[in-house]
Amino acid sequence: MDAVVLFWILVVFCVIIDIISAVFLGEIAKMKGHDNVKYIVLCLICGPAGWIMVSALPDRTEIEKSVDYKNNTVKKEKIEKVSNEMNEKDNNEALEEFISKLENNK
């Protein structure tokens, strides 16, 4: 009887640890820009395998901040910067320098 009670105490302890971990990992998934409820359920069902999956999730918020792929804002900013620098110089020199910089960026 003592072994059965000890077994159930251990099971309850593991379930409590799994629930607490799933909630924390759901918050981590939310911070990374993913749906937290989906990953809470995944962590509850899969246990440590779900924990590893959440830790390996890509950070969507940083990807969205760094580059806007649809509008090519990085290229637009470089072209605007170069063209603004060129406005300060002589037209002939500016044109030659602008062409050389465009050729180097290819």
N, C-alpha and C positions, 0 to 999 in steps of 0.2 A: 504494500500500500504506500509506503514511503517513496518508492521509486516512481509510482504513478503520479503522486502529488508533485514530486520534483520535476517530472517530465512536463506536466501542465504549467508549472511555474515558468519553466524554461521556454515553453511555447508562447505563453503570454508575454514574456519579456522580449522575445524575438519579434513578435507582432508589433509591440509598442515601439521598439527600435525601428522597425520597417516603416511604420506610419510617420514617425518623427522625421526620419531620413527622407521619405517621399515628399513631405511637405516642404522641407528645406530645399531639396533638389528641384521641386516645382518652382520655387521662387528663383532659383538660379536660372532655370530655363526661361522664366519670364524676363529676367534681367538680360538674357542673351537674345531676346526678341522672339521667343517661341511661345506656343500655347502651353500655359502651365498646367492646366487640368489634365491634358493628354499625358503629360510626362509624370504627373503625380500618380495617375492610374497605372502607367507603365512601370513605375518604380514599385508600386504596391504588388503588382502581379509578378514581376520578374526579379525583384530583389536586387542583389548586387549587379546583375547584368544590366538592369535599368539604370543603376547608379553610374555605371561606366559609360553607358550611352549618353546620359545627360552631361557628363563631364566632357564628352567628346563633341558636343554640339558646337557648330560654328556660331560666332557672335554676329548676328545679323545687324545689330545696331551700328557696329563699327564699319561694316561693309557698306551700309547705306550712307554713312557720313563721309567716308573717304572718297568715293567715286560715284558720280551719277552717270551710269552707262548709257542711258537713253539720250541724254543731251550732250554727251562728250564735253562736259564742263571743264575738264582738265585741259583739253586741247584749246578750247575757247579762251581760257584764262592765259595760257601761254602765248597765244596769238595776240591777244589784247595787250599783254605786257610788252611783247616785242614791238608791236606797232606804236605803243605809247612812247617807248624809248626812241623809236625812229623819228617821231614828230619833233623831237628836240634837236636832231642833227640835220645836216644839209641833205636835200632831197636825193642827190645822186649817191652819196655815201649811204644813206639810209636804204635806198633800193638795193644796192649791192649787198649790204649786210643782211637785209631781210631775206633775200634770195639764198644767201649762203646758209643762214640759220634754218630755213625751210628744207634745204637739201640735207643738212646734217640731221634733222629730225626724222627723215625718212628712214 
